[in-house]
Amino acid sequence: MSKKSKRQVRKSAAMKPSLAEVSTTGAASGPGYRDFNPDYKPVVKDLKRIAALAGTFFVILVALSFFLR
């Protein structure tokens, strides 16, 4: 059997804090971290439109199932 080799971790990647760690600790030192405020209004609008279309098509399929029997 061959020996297993361990994967080396770069020090720069291991020492860099993730975004989740920075936001939970509150120790962010940069202009980008505190100013991040996403606007999800267009996404919510699109999801509502998709749900309305899916509901409409479902009702049409149920109605057609009664007429096509």
Chimera marker file (.cmm) of the C-alpha trace (Angstrom):
<marker_set name="trace">
<marker id="1" x="0.000" y="0.000" z="0.000" r="1" g="1" b="0" radius="0.5"/>
<marker id="2" x="1.127" y="3.509" z="-0.648" r="1" g="1" b="0" radius="0.5"/>
<marker id="3" x="1.493" y="6.101" z="2.068" r="1" g="1" b="0" radius="0.5"/>
<marker id="4" x="-1.070" y="8.843" z="2.371" r="1" g="1" b="0" radius="0.5"/>
<marker id="5" x="0.290" y="12.327" z="1.982" r="1" g="1" b="0" radius="0.5"/>
<marker id="6" x="-1.121" y="15.191" z="3.979" r="1" g="1" b="0" radius="0.5"/>
<marker id="7" x="-2.411" y="18.205" z="2.138" r="1" g="1" b="0" radius="0.5"/>
<marker id="8" x="-0.523" y="21.370" z="2.927" r="1" g="1" b="0" radius="0.5"/>
<marker id="9" x="-2.474" y="24.473" z="3.903" r="1" g="1" b="0" radius="0.5"/>
<marker id="10" x="-1.220" y="27.868" z="2.879" r="1" g="1" b="0" radius="0.5"/>
<marker id="11" x="-0.637" y="30.226" z="5.750" r="1" g="1" b="0" radius="0.5"/>
<marker id="12" x="-2.252" y="33.167" z="3.963" r="1" g="1" b="0" radius="0.5"/>
<marker id="13" x="-5.503" y="31.267" z="3.437" r="1" g="1" b="0" radius="0.5"/>
<marker id="14" x="-5.506" y="29.854" z="6.952" r="1" g="1" b="0" radius="0.5"/>
<marker id="15" x="-4.889" y="33.227" z="8.610" r="1" g="1" b="0" radius="0.5"/>
<marker id="16" x="-7.469" y="35.169" z="6.582" r="1" g="1" b="0" radius="0.5"/>
<marker id="17" x="-10.781" y="35.472" z="8.480" r="1" g="1" b="0" radius="0.5"/>
<marker id="18" x="-13.948" y="34.608" z="6.648" r="1" g="1" b="0" radius="0.5"/>
<marker id="19" x="-16.784" y="37.073" z="6.135" r="1" g="1" b="0" radius="0.5"/>
<marker id="20" x="-18.965" y="35.234" z="8.658" r="1" g="1" b="0" radius="0.5"/>
<marker id="21" x="-16.288" y="35.479" z="11.342" r="1" g="1" b="0" radius="0.5"/>
<marker id="22" x="-15.777" y="39.171" z="10.701" r="1" g="1" b="0" radius="0.5"/>
<marker id="23" x="-19.483" y="40.017" z="10.780" r="1" g="1" b="0" radius="0.5"/>
<marker id="24" x="-20.159" y="38.095" z="13.997" r="1" g="1" b="0" radius="0.5"/>
<marker id="25" x="-17.218" y="39.510" z="15.902" r="1" g="1" b="0" radius="0.5"/>
<marker id="26" x="-17.858" y="43.103" z="14.887" r="1" g="1" b="0" radius="0.5"/>
<marker id="27" x="-14.154" y="43.720" z="14.426" r="1" g="1" b="0" radius="0.5"/>
<marker id="28" x="-14.353" y="44.609" z="10.751" r="1" g="1" b="0" radius="0.5"/>
<marker id="29" x="-11.873" y="47.247" z="9.776" r="1" g="1" b="0" radius="0.5"/>
<marker id="30" x="-12.848" y="48.400" z="6.343" r="1" g="1" b="0" radius="0.5"/>
<marker id="31" x="-15.407" y="50.546" z="4.617" r="1" g="1" b="0" radius="0.5"/>
<marker id="32" x="-17.056" y="47.630" z="2.815" r="1" g="1" b="0" radius="0.5"/>
<marker id="33" x="-18.102" y="45.514" z="5.760" r="1" g="1" b="0" radius="0.5"/>
<marker id="34" x="-20.335" y="47.979" z="7.617" r="1" g="1" b="0" radius="0.5"/>
<marker id="35" x="-21.878" y="49.483" z="4.476" r="1" g="1" b="0" radius="0.5"/>
<marker id="36" x="-23.200" y="46.190" z="3.081" r="1" g="1" b="0" radius="0.5"/>
<marker id="37" x="-26.971" y="46.502" z="2.900" r="1" g="1" b="0" radius="0.5"/>
<marker id="38" x="-28.465" y="44.385" z="0.100" r="1" g="1" b="0" radius="0.5"/>
<marker id="39" x="-31.798" y="45.306" z="-1.455" r="1" g="1" b="0" radius="0.5"/>
<marker id="40" x="-33.909" y="42.217" z="-2.151" r="1" g="1" b="0" radius="0.5"/>
<marker id="41" x="-37.063" y="44.004" z="-3.371" r="1" g="1" b="0" radius="0.5"/>
<marker id="42" x="-36.620" y="42.937" z="-7.034" r="1" g="1" b="0" radius="0.5"/>
<marker id="43" x="-35.963" y="39.340" z="-5.952" r="1" g="1" b="0" radius="0.5"/>
<marker id="44" x="-39.101" y="39.232" z="-3.806" r="1" g="1" b="0" radius="0.5"/>
<marker id="45" x="-41.099" y="40.742" z="-6.673" r="1" g="1" b="0" radius="0.5"/>
<marker id="46" x="-39.832" y="38.061" z="-9.077" r="1" g="1" b="0" radius="0.5"/>
<marker id="47" x="-40.553" y="35.256" z="-6.579" r="1" g="1" b="0" radius="0.5"/>
<marker id="48" x="-44.123" y="36.489" z="-6.105" r="1" g="1" b="0" radius="0.5"/>
<marker id="49" x="-44.617" y="36.581" z="-9.871" r="1" g="1" b="0" radius="0.5"/>
<marker id="50" x="-43.253" y="33.048" z="-10.244" r="1" g="1" b="0" radius="0.5"/>
<marker id="51" x="-45.515" y="31.794" z="-7.434" r="1" g="1" b="0" radius="0.5"/>
<marker id="52" x="-48.567" y="33.413" z="-9.053" r="1" g="1" b="0" radius="0.5"/>
<marker id="53" x="-47.757" y="31.835" z="-12.414" r="1" g="1" b="0" radius="0.5"/>
<marker id="54" x="-47.163" y="28.419" z="-10.849" r="1" g="1" b="0" radius="0.5"/>
<marker id="55" x="-50.456" y="28.623" z="-8.936" r="1" g="1" b="0" radius="0.5"/>
<marker id="56" x="-52.328" y="29.655" z="-12.079" r="1" g="1" b="0" radius="0.5"/>
<marker id="57" x="-50.894" y="26.782" z="-14.095" r="1" g="1" b="0" radius="0.5"/>
<marker id="58" x="-51.681" y="24.328" z="-11.304" r="1" g="1" b="0" radius="0.5"/>
<marker id="59" x="-55.322" y="25.459" z="-11.196" r="1" g="1" b="0" radius="0.5"/>
<marker id="60" x="-55.538" y="25.186" z="-14.985" r="1" g="1" b="0" radius="0.5"/>
<marker id="61" x="-54.143" y="21.627" z="-14.862" r="1" g="1" b="0" radius="0.5"/>
<marker id="62" x="-56.641" y="20.590" z="-12.186" r="1" g="1" b="0" radius="0.5"/>
<marker id="63" x="-59.519" y="22.111" z="-14.161" r="1" g="1" b="0" radius="0.5"/>
<marker id="64" x="-58.378" y="20.376" z="-17.349" r="1" g="1" b="0" radius="0.5"/>
<marker id="65" x="-58.156" y="17.053" z="-15.558" r="1" g="1" b="0" radius="0.5"/>
<marker id="66" x="-61.895" y="17.222" z="-14.810" r="1" g="1" b="0" radius="0.5"/>
<marker id="67" x="-62.848" y="18.126" z="-18.386" r="1" g="1" b="0" radius="0.5"/>
<marker id="68" x="-60.578" y="15.630" z="-20.139" r="1" g="1" b="0" radius="0.5"/>
<marker id="69" x="-61.799" y="12.535" z="-18.320" r="1" g="1" b="0" radius="0.5"/>
<link id1="1" id2="2" r="1" g="1" b="0" radius="0.2"/>
<link id1="2" id2="3" r="1" g="1" b="0" radius="0.2"/>
<link id1="3" id2="4" r="1" g="1" b="0" radius="0.2"/>
<link id1="4" id2="5" r="1" g="1" b="0" radius="0.2"/>
<link id1="5" id2="6" r="1" g="1" b="0" radius="0.2"/>
<link id1="6" id2="7" r="1" g="1" b="0" radius="0.2"/>
<link id1="7" id2="8" r="1" g="1" b="0" radius="0.2"/>
<link id1="8" id2="9" r="1" g="1" b="0" radius="0.2"/>
<link id1="9" id2="10" r="1" g="1" b="0" radius="0.2"/>
<link id1="10" id2="11" r="1" g="1" b="0" radius="0.2"/>
<link id1="11" id2="12" r="1" g="1" b="0" radius="0.2"/>
<link id1="12" id2="13" r="1" g="1" b="0" radius="0.2"/>
<link id1="13" id2="14" r="1" g="1" b="0" radius="0.2"/>
<link id1="14" id2="15" r="1" g="1" b="0" radius="0.2"/>
<link id1="15" id2="16" r="1" g="1" b="0" radius="0.2"/>
<link id1="16" id2="17" r="1" g="1" b="0" radius="0.2"/>
<link id1="17" id2="18" r="1" g="1" b="0" radius="0.2"/>
<link id1="18" id2="19" r="1" g="1" b="0" radius="0.2"/>
<link id1="19" id2="20" r="1" g="1" b="0" radius="0.2"/>
<link id1="20" id2="21" r="1" g="1" b="0" radius="0.2"/>
<link id1="21" id2="22" r="1" g="1" b="0" radius="0.2"/>
<link id1="22" id2="23" r="1" g="1" b="0" radius="0.2"/>
<link id1="23" id2="24" r="1" g="1" b="0" radius="0.2"/>
<link id1="24" id2="25" r="1" g="1" b="0" radius="0.2"/>
<link id1="25" id2="26" r="1" g="1" b="0" radius="0.2"/>
<link id1="26" id2="27" r="1" g="1" b="0" radius="0.2"/>
<link id1="27" id2="28" r="1" g="1" b="0" radius="0.2"/>
<link id1="28" id2="29" r="1" g="1" b="0" radius="0.2"/>
<link id1="29" id2="30" r="1" g="1" b="0" radius="0.2"/>
<link id1="30" id2="31" r="1" g="1" b="0" radius="0.2"/>
<link id1="31" id2="32" r="1" g="1" b="0" radius="0.2"/>
<link id1="32" id2="33" r="1" g="1" b="0" radius="0.2"/>
<link id1="33" id2="34" r="1" g="1" b="0" radius="0.2"/>
<link id1="34" id2="35" r="1" g="1" b="0" radius="0.2"/>
<link id1="35" id2="36" r="1" g="1" b="0" radius="0.2"/>
<link id1="36" id2="37" r="1" g="1" b="0" radius="0.2"/>
<link id1="37" id2="38" r="1" g="1" b="0" radius="0.2"/>
<link id1="38" id2="39" r="1" g="1" b="0" radius="0.2"/>
<link id1="39" id2="40" r="1" g="1" b="0" radius="0.2"/>
<link id1="40" id2="41" r="1" g="1" b="0" radius="0.2"/>
<link id1="41" id2="42" r="1" g="1" b="0" radius="0.2"/>
<link id1="42" id2="43" r="1" g="1" b="0" radius="0.2"/>
<link id1="43" id2="44" r="1" g="1" b="0" radius="0.2"/>
<link id1="44" id2="45" r="1" g="1" b="0" radius="0.2"/>
<link id1="45" id2="46" r="1" g="1" b="0" radius="0.2"/>
<link id1="46" id2="47" r="1" g="1" b="0" radius="0.2"/>
<link id1="47" id2="48" r="1" g="1" b="0" radius="0.2"/>
<link id1="48" id2="49" r="1" g="1" b="0" radius="0.2"/>
<link id1="49" id2="50" r="1" g="1" b="0" radius="0.2"/>
<link id1="50" id2="51" r="1" g="1" b="0" radius="0.2"/>
<link id1="51" id2="52" r="1" g="1" b="0" radius="0.2"/>
<link id1="52" id2="53" r="1" g="1" b="0" radius="0.2"/>
<link id1="53" id2="54" r="1" g="1" b="0" radius="0.2"/>
<link id1="54" id2="55" r="1" g="1" b="0" radius="0.2"/>
<link id1="55" id2="56" r="1" g="1" b="0" radius="0.2"/>
<link id1="56" id2="57" r="1" g="1" b="0" radius="0.2"/>
<link id1="57" id2="58" r="1" g="1" b="0" radius="0.2"/>
<link id1="58" id2="59" r="1" g="1" b="0" radius="0.2"/>
<link id1="59" id2="60" r="1" g="1" b="0" radius="0.2"/>
<link id1="60" id2="61" r="1" g="1" b="0" radius="0.2"/>
<link id1="61" id2="62" r="1" g="1" b="0" radius="0.2"/>
<link id1="62" id2="63" r="1" g="1" b="0" radius="0.2"/>
<link id1="63" id2="64" r="1" g="1" b="0" radius="0.2"/>
<link id1="64" id2="65" r="1" g="1" b="0" radius="0.2"/>
<link id1="65" id2="66" r="1" g="1" b="0" radius="0.2"/>
<link id1="66" id2="67" r="1" g="1" b="0" radius="0.2"/>
<link id1="67" id2="68" r="1" g="1" b="0" radius="0.2"/>
<link id1="68" id2="69" r="1" g="1" b="0" radius="0.2"/>
</marker_set>
